[in-house]
Amino acid sequence: MFVGTIHAFCLELLKSETAKYLKFEVLNEVQQGLFVDRHSKQSGLTTSTDLNGTALRDIDDLVKRGVLEKDAAGGRSTSYSLIVDG
């Protein structure tokens, strides 16, 4: 039985079948973040201009529907609370 992530399982399977994958390892969170930052321009992640607008529209929609409530602090420290009926 294998205990671990699907990524580690797939990597171990590749290592057992193909020698060229013996030097590969699963990225940790820091390595993954650096990898994404390094390759985001090539992948097109940085060309999207609507990501912030979409997130703000989604949050505003949840506030209007009564799911979230905007907390008192504003600006860069804006936060929201989940409204729980009970």
Sequence and secondary structure as in RCSB ss.txt:
>XXXX:A:sequence
MFVGTIHAFCLELLKSETAKYLKFEVLNEVQQGLFVDRHSKQSGLTTSTDLNGTALRDIDDLVKRGVLEKDAAGG
RSTSYSLIVDG
>XXXX:A:secstr
   S HHHHHHHHHHHH GGGTT     HHHHHHHHHHHHHHHTGGG S HHHHHHHHHHHHHHTTSEEE S  G
GG  EEE    
